[in-house]
Amino acid sequence: MFALVIGMLERRRIQAPILILAFVTGCASSSSVKPAIDAPTHFLARAPDGRTVEPVGGEDCQNPMIDPRDGAALILIRSSGGHGDYQAPVARYGVRRGELLRIECGTGRVVGIVRR
């Protein structure tokens, strides 16, 4: 891929800064995590009987996760590598439209806010 980019740069020196900026920005934004705002120290899981319980260790993400302060439910959208990306209630934890709250599945701790 880099050979392709370098070849393009050699042919079009004027567009080089634009291509480099677009490439770097695209890579950086896809993996960036923003800090959450006013989130609990960790979220709880909802047991099959409806009780809220501590998350079970391991990489399996539970659905939903519950804010122990007020019972707000977060819905699992996707998971990978022991992290779950959850849809938060509107305007909670600093999550905006097009963003999800990333949580460590085994502990319920907040990682931060990621793009949907």
N, C-alpha and C positions, 0 to 999 in steps of 0.2 A: 504494500500500500504506500509506504514511504517513497519507493522508487517512482511510483506513478505521480505522486505529489511533486517530487523533485523534478521529474521530467516536465511537468506542467509549469513549474517555476522557471525553468531554464528557457522555455519558449515564450513566456509572458512575464517578464520581469516587473512590469507595472502592477500586475494583479497579485504579485507575491505576498505583500503584507496582508491583503484582504483574505487570501486563501489560508494563510497561516493562522490568522485571528479566528476565522470561522472554524477551522479544524480544532484548535485548542479550546475554544469556547464550547463547541459541541461536546467534546470529550469531558470537559470539566463539569458542565451543568448536569450531565446525566448521572453523575455519581455524588453530587453535592447533598449534604444533609444540613438542614438549618436547625437551630435549637428550638425546642418546644417552649411554650410560655405557660406558666401556672399549671403544670401537669403534676399529678401525684407522684410520690416517690416510686411507686409501682402500681400496676393495674392488677386486678383480680380476675379470675376466670369464673364462668358460670357453670356449676355442676349440672348434670342431667336432672337432678331433683329441684333445681332452681336456686339453690344456695350459692353464695359467692365464696370461692375457695382460693387459696394460694395456687399460682400456676404450677403445673407439674414439670419438673426438670426434664430436659431433653430438647429436641429440636422441633417437636410437633407444636404447631400453633393452635391455640384454642379459640373458639368462636362462640359467643362474643367475649370480649374483654370488658371489664366493668371498672369504672372509676369508683374507688371505695368511699370517696367523700360525698357523692350525691347519687350514685347508682347509674350514671350515664353509661350507655352501652356503645362500644366500638365494634364495627363489623369488619371481619377479615376480608380483604380484597385479594391479596396474594401473599405468598410466603416463599422463602428460600434461605437456606443456610442458617436456620435457627432464628430468623427475623420474620416478623409479620408486618405487613403494611395494612393499616386499618383506616376505614372511613370514620372520621370523628364527627360528633354532632356539630352543626353549623356554628362557626366562629369560636370554637373551643381550642385551647392549647396553641393558638397561633396558626392553626391550619386554615389555609385559604382554598378557594375553588381550584381544582386541579392538583391538590396536594393530599397526601396521606400521612398518618402518624405511624412511624416505624417503632416497633416494640420488640424487645428480646423475648422470644416465646417462652423460654424456660424460667425466666425470672419476673416477667411483667414490667421490667424497667424500660423507660423511654429512651430510644436512641436519638430521635429527632424527627424532623419533617422532611419528606421526600416528594418528588414529583409523582403524580399519578401516572 
